[in-house]
């Protein structure tokens, strides 16, 4: 039965919307269609009309518009999220920058301290090497001083015999009061010996002259020669006695004086070295030099006895 009224249009596609009876030819299937394999349309299938292409284009446009709106919303959400991330990144960057500045300052301080420590180490190494050299010098000086003290003790032991002889001579003698008087008397005896020897030579020369004169005038002055011979014999006896005494003193004094002359410089050097060692020890301990070496022969060897006994 034919329809009275035409089929109502859907009104969705606008001017491209067709009646179903007109649009049915567009969806005719191909006779070459199989069940599980779709082939391209053939000559017996109607081609897409302009209206259908418009509908498809509108559908695609709506889908593209929806996708565009969705992508705009998504991009806006991503924009907001990126702003938050950017703000967080800037904040993190500021924190990292502050940390970097702090760490950089710390590294610079560490580097400066490291350089300063290296310089300090170099200075301390130089001081240590200098101290080692000074210690080596002091060890050598101490070994030399120990050897010197040992030799000095030997020398003192060798001199004890002469000292005992001099002390015994002073005790037994009434004339001498101390060693200085004895040494002065020895010096005076040596000078007297020199004068006596000079007088001896002079007298010998005079005697020779007298003998010559006597020989020449023996016939004319025999009595004068006899008196002179007597005087000469007396003088010769006195002279021989004095000569024997002087030879005794000369022998003992010459040995003593030669020995003292040979060892005087060594003894003075040893005493000066001991005095300098005492002054160095006093300065190093920070105290004054209470026992300096006095001038003179008698007290120069006993000035450090209180210092040694106090230690």
Buried (B, 14 or more C-beta within 10 A) or exposed (E): EEEEEEEEEEEEBEEBBBEEEEBEEBEEEBEBEEEEEEEEBEEEBEEEBEBBEBBEEBEEEEEEEEEEEEEEEEEEEEEEEEEEEEEEEEEEEEEEEEEEEEEEEEEEEEEEEEEEEEEEEEEEEEEEEEEEEEEEEEEEBEEEBEEBBEEBEEBEEEBEEEEEEBBEBBEEEEEBEEBEEBBEBBEEBBEBBEEBEEEBEEBEEEBEEBEEBBEEEEEEBEEEBEEBEEEBEEEBEEBEEBBEEBEEBBEEBEEBBEEEEEBEEEBEEBBEBBBEBBBEEBEEEEEEBEBEBEEEEEEBBEBBEEBEEEE
